Amino acid sequence: MSDTQIIIGLAAIVFLGVGAQWIAKRRDFPSLLLLLPAGLLAGNVGPLVDPEKLFGDTLFPGVTMLVGLLLFQSGLQLRVRDLPSEAR
């Protein structure tokens, strides 16, 4: 990949992520509902970015760390009192 393609790919990822986060905040629903489709659109489904070429060998460890971070953040934001009694 050329340097221009790498910069365009990273910019597309940042643009989709920030856009999804902003829309979710404005509409007042969980950002994960928009971040997941945006990630799929940027990576596997859409023609914007080829993750294998862009990240190379760091793709799998990077995804593993980011999924762990996402679960940690979601766990911190979880309010047990708001859950129905059946879910506890």
GIZI-V889164 format. One record per run of one state. SS is the DSSP state (alpha for helix, beta for strand, coil for the rest). FROM is the first residue (numbers start at 0). TO is the last residue. Records with the same first field share a line. If there is no record, write none. Layout:
# GIZI-V889164
SS->FROM-TO  FROM-TO
This chain:
# GIZI-V889164
coil->0-1  27-30  45-49  55-56  77-78  82-83  87-87
alpha->2-26  31-44  50-54  57-76  79-81  84-86
